[in-house]
């Protein structure tokens, strides 16, 4: 298959021993799935995947797909060369004039000689390639520590040359570590939490609690936009939008004011558990960080955990806000998260929330609210929005 060739580097997958093939198979599937309907051919050699796409596939689309796919530590547009000194030099001289090297500056040549039967060792091959660079760009200079450009030659079963390697997300391919339900709000934290669990191989659905008209349709649009931003890292996702105005009003009118946030989170846990179990989820993922707000103390989190039999995962629990914000900026969710459309958690927050609830007392107060019928009705009226592996909304399943 002619076309565009990309060399893809694996990271943690290489440590998986006997299960490595399963992880590589899933990674290949994830890449192919992102770029449908375009055809791709992905093969592997030790420590590398090689993906070939047709000339009609835009490079920007390929690179977005690879950059947002966990399991990839790096990738580059690669060029296959004849396995001989003359063939390698000829290919280098062919590709370098249209590469970043044409801008001049400093460079380094890196040679990885996996095939030890190749007659030149890594150092000698690097010297030959450096001479080829100087023959094209005599004003360039070598800088082994901080080069502006790098030419890499990998000598394996075949020979590949590439410049301009891009960093990948690392981690493990999504859909290799079970499925969970992400509690997705309109804030900064929860999209980052979903991204981090996807990097550990988890496949996720997401759930959002909407309290119209106390929260506007713009708040819902904001959450849908966040879902589309993180969907490429998650391999696509479904967003379950739960209408929960009646539930929050019931808690406000019949509970203790200082416990309102706790009671709401308990109801969220029970609702998320219902929907997760109906859709194959075995864990709930939240964006909570210890002591960040009143509902995220150890006592409060212990209480909310008691509302579900599913495992509750908090990937941000030990991070400070600056770390979380930096990660949100990195994945592209931050600017959307700070749009001024409040979610229902904020709108119904009490002025003086309890921070250290007694679990047994809080559980009794929640039982007294008799939320079952309200949760049943909310689940029945839940809307579902789906986003494909590139983040495009594809279907409204209502």
Order of alpha helices (4+ residues) and beta strands (2+ residues): beta-alpha-beta-beta-alpha-beta-alpha-beta-alpha-beta-beta-beta-beta-beta-alpha-beta-alpha-beta-alpha-alpha-beta-alpha-beta-alpha-alpha-alpha-alpha-alpha-beta-beta
